[in-house]
Amino acid sequence: MKRALILGLLLFGMNAQAHIGKSDNKLELEKKAVYFEIKAQLAAGVITLEEAQRLWKIKVKHLRKEEAK
């Protein structure tokens, strides 16, 4: 009986974990893509921190305008 309970809880937990990321909407996924793109450029030394912040503000503003359409 204990094994069945543990197995049930394990499967329920795995199922619950699988559905957590599906609540992200398109805007959030696009923002994450932009963030990682800018972070990669910053890590490579292509842009400075100030340029990265400016670029982030511009891109997020553009994404919000696209979503409003």
C-alpha positions, -999 to 999 in steps of 0.1 A, spaced: 0 0 0 28 24 8 45 17 -25 13 25 -44 9 58 -24 45 68 -30 42 59 -67 9 79 -70 25 110 -53 56 107 -75 35 106 -107 13 134 -96 43 156 -88 59 149 -122 26 158 -139 23 190 -119 58 200 -128 52 193 -165 24 219 -167 40 248 -148 58 263 -178 28 262 -201 12 293 -186 38 316 -202 23 337 -229 39 349 -261 50 382 -247 69 366 -218 86 342 -241 97 369 -265 110 390 -236 130 360 -224 145 356 -259 155 393 -260 169 391 -225 192 362 -233 202 378 -266 213 410 -248 229 390 -220 250 370 -246 262 403 -262 270 417 -228 290 386 -218 309 386 -251 319 422 -245 302 435 -277 281 460 -257 285 479 -224 260 477 -195 245 511 -203 240 500 -240 224 468 -228 200 486 -205 191 511 -233 186 482 -258 164 463 -233 141 493 -228 138 498 -265 131 462 -273 105 457 -245 87 489 -256 86 475 -291 73 442 -279 45 458 -259 35 479 -289 33 447 -310 12 430 -284 -12 460 -283 -20 457 -320 
